[in-house]
Amino acid sequence: QVQLVESGGGLVQPGGSLRLSCVASENIFNFNVMGWYRQAPGKQREPVATINVGGVTNYADSVMGRSIIYRDGAEKTVWLQMSSVRPEDTTVYFCDAQIPRRNYWGQGTQVTVAS
C-alpha cells in the first residue's frame, strides 16, 4: 500500500514563505504524476501544482509565479515551495500520487496564513 506523508504546514504570516514536503513509501518515479492539492471546507479539492514523471510541471493560476514544485528521487520526496503567501492560501494541503486509474492521497497538512 502506497503511503504519502506530508509535513511542513503550520502558521505563516502573510507575505511569508512555506515549504511542504511529501515523502512517499516507494520510488516516486513509479507514479505518472505527483502533486499538491488543497481543499477548503465545503469546496472541492483543487490542484495547486503537479509534476509528471518527465519533470513537466503545472501550476494553478492562483499560485503561478510564487510557487515551485520539485522532487528528489533518492529522498522519495516532492516539495511545494510557496512564497508571498496570502490569507486565501489558508486551507488543508494534500499530496497526491497517480498511476493509471488510481490516486493515492496523503492525510493532509493544514496551512494557516495569518498575522
Secondary structure, 3 states (H helix, E strand, C coil): CCCEEEECCEEECCCCCEEEEEEECCCHHHCCEEEEEEECCCCCCEEEEEEECCCCEEECCCCCCCEEEEEECCCCEEEEEECCCCHHHCEEEEEEEEECCEEEECCCEEEEECC
